[in-house]
Structures are given as C-alpha cells and as structure tokens.
Amino acid sequence: MPWEKGAPSPGLVDFLAAHPELERGTVGVPGCGTGHDVRAWARAGFAAFGYDIAPSAIRLASQRTRSARLSAQFQVADFLRDTPPRPFDWVFEHTLFCAIQPAERDDYVRALLRWLKPGGQYLAVNYLIPDQDGPPFGTTRDELCRRFSLHFQLLEEWVPRSYPNRTGLELMLWWRRAGKTRRPRAEDRRKSEGRKPKPEA
C-alpha cells in the first residue's frame, strides 16, 4: 500500500502539539486508512472516529488501536454519500480530497457540510501536486479557497512538516464552518441532568 506511511501526518502531530488549548470534542477522520491520524487525535484527548470504504483498512485500524491501548471507533462508510450518526466538532482531512475524482469535489464540499457541525472546524492537509492523472489528483490553493470559502472561514494556513517524499508539496488549511453550534437551553440542560423543569408562573 503506497499510501501507508506507518505514522500519522507530521503536520497533524505538530498541530496538536502546538494547540493544547483546543477544546476536546469529537473528530471524524474520513478516509482514515489504518488509523494513524485517528490515533493521533485520540492520544490528544479527542473522541476520535475513523471511516473508510475499505473493510480491510477498518479491521487493521481497529486492531492497531486496541494494541496501542487507545480508544477510538472505526466504521466502514462512504464519506461522499453517507451521513454520520451525528455531525462532528472537527473533521480532519488527509489525502482524501486528492484521492477522489476531481468531478466529485463539489460532492466532497456537500458531504463536509453533513459531517461537520455549524461552527465546527475543518483541518486539511492538502496535496499540492501538478499531477492530473492520479490518484492522487493535484489541487491548488486557489481551487481550495474557491470551493470552501462560501461555507467556511479560513483561520490559518501554513506549509507543514511532511513525509520525506512530500516536503514542500503540502498545505495545511484550518477552516471554521459558518454558523454557530446551538447552546442548549436551560430546559434542555435540566432534562440531560435528570432535573424537572421549573413550573411556569
């Protein structure tokens, strides 16, 4: 498996180390392969979920996560067509956008809106290669901004530390989805805590 690097994305490892202040929520990792990136999120204290269309990848991811004594969940799913049980606080992308057919990239944006909460955050390691005969299929910063900026606010961008054969060819983009996550009302909080609502005057 040429895409199997044996370790999580160096850019993701550095991002998590540099941001210990992040609120620990849920993160979905579509196209997770054997789960290296999912385990990096789990080690950092997030509730991590990995998805892939290959059952063999999901089996390996589950086995390796148990062996590492980490807690994460894995499931066979098609990111472009399926809807998760619940939207996530974070979605992390690493070599999925470049693996799908370029004609499916609008479907990718629509899928991301299903998988990510309003106000949620989307972290992407994008592969900026000129190759159009993939996969992987190259992209550009201009294309990424054109496709995502309608629904997402770009918070930061940088060239990350990469695997040796990708040095200088990756761009990390940190986006926030437009909208706000609804704060629970007082009545909702009482129900979740098992308290009875106050009688109305």
C-alpha positions, 0 to 999 in steps of 0.5 A, a space after each residue: 500500500 503506497 499510501 501507508 506511511 506507518 505514522 500519522 501526518 507530521 503536520 497533524 502531530 505538530 498541530 496538536 502539539 502546538 494547540 493544547 488549548 483546543 477544546 476536546 470534542 469529537 473528530 471524524 477522520 474520513 478516509 482514515 486508512 489504518 488509523 494513524 491520524 485517528 490515533 493521533 487525535 485520540 492520544 490528544 484527548 479527542 473522541 476520535 472516529 475513523 471511516 473508510 470504504 475499505 473493510 480491510 483498512 477498518 479491521 487493521 485500524 481497529 486492531 492497531 488501536 486496541 494494541 496501542 491501548 487507545 480508544 477510538 471507533 472505526 466504521 466502514 462508510 462512504 464519506 461522499 454519500 453517507 451521513 454520520 450518526 451525528 455531525 462532528 466538532 472537527 473533521 480532519 482531512 488527509 489525502 482524501 480530497 486528492 484521492 477522489 475524482 476531481 468531478 466529485 469535489 463539489 460532492 466532497 464540499 456537500 458531504 463536509 457540510 453533513 459531517 461537520 457541525 455549524 461552527 465546527 472546524 475543518 483541518 486539511 492537509 492538502 496535496 499540492 501536486 501538478 499531477 492530473 492523472 492520479 490518484 492522487 489528483 493535484 489541487 491548488 490553493 486557489 481551487 481550495 479557497 474557491 470551493 470552501 470559502 462560501 461555507 467556511 472561514 479560513 483561520 490559518 494556513 501554513 506549509 507543514 512538516 511532511 513525509 520525506 517524499 512530500 516536503 514542500 508539496 503540502 498545505 495545511 488549511 484550518 477552516 471554521 464552518 459558518 454558523 454557530 453550534 446551538 447552546 442548549 437551553 436551560 430546559 434542555 440542560 435540566 432534562 440531560 441532568 435528570 432535573 424537572 423543569 421549573 413550573 411556569 408562573 
